[in-house]
C-alpha cells in the first residue's frame, strides 16, 4: 500500500520555509512494513520492560523516553535527507512514548480505554485536517519541509497512542486474548490491502489506516510472545522479546543503509550530505 503522488500532491500546494529538496521518510516497501511492525512490538515490550525492571516507575520511564525522543527528533529534523538509522530510531522511540502516553492515561489517571481510544482517534483526525488544510497534501512522498515533517511526526505519535489504546481495548477489555487479537488485526490489514488494490481505496488513506492497525498488531504480537503462559502468552519475557526484535531491526536498518533499497530512485542516484 504505497501512497501515490497523484492521490494527494498538488503543484499549487503552499510553499513552506526550509525546504530540504529531499523526502525525509523512506519509500513504502516491504522493508518499511516489516520494520514498522517490529518497532511497534518493541514499543510494547520495551515500555513494559523499562517500567517493570528499571525501577523508574511509569512516570519516570515516560519522562526519560520523552527526552530521548526529543533529542533524536532534533537530529532527524536537522538531517538533509532520509537517514535509515536516525529515522527508525525515532520511530522506535515514538512507539515507546506512544505506548507510555496511553498507559499513563489508563494506569495513572484512570481514563477508560474506550475514552482514550476515541480521544486519540479524534486527535489524529484533527492533525490530518490541519495538515491537509495547511499543505494541501498528506502524501508521505513530499515530507520535504519542516512544517510537513512536523505534521508527519505528530500524526505518527497519535497513531501509536491510538493503536496502543485500541489494542489493549480489544485484547484485554474485550477479553479476546493476544493471539486472537493478532489474527484479528492481521485480517483487518489484509482487508485494507484488498480495498486498496482491488476496490480502489485511496492510497493515502489506505496507508494511514494500515499504519494505525500495525500498532495494535505489533503490540498484541509482543504481548503474546512476552507474557506468561498463564496470561495467554508464550512466556518468552520482555527481555528476550525486546532483544530479539531489536536485533532484527538493527540488521534490516544496516541493510537498508548500505543498499538504499527504500530510497526513491532519483535520490538513490544522487549523493547527499548532512
Helices and strands as residue ranges (DSSP letters): H 5-8, H 30-53, H 57-78, H 84-103, I 104-108, H 113-135, G 140-142, H 146-168, I 169-173, H 178-197, H 203-226, G 229-231, H 237-259, H 265-268
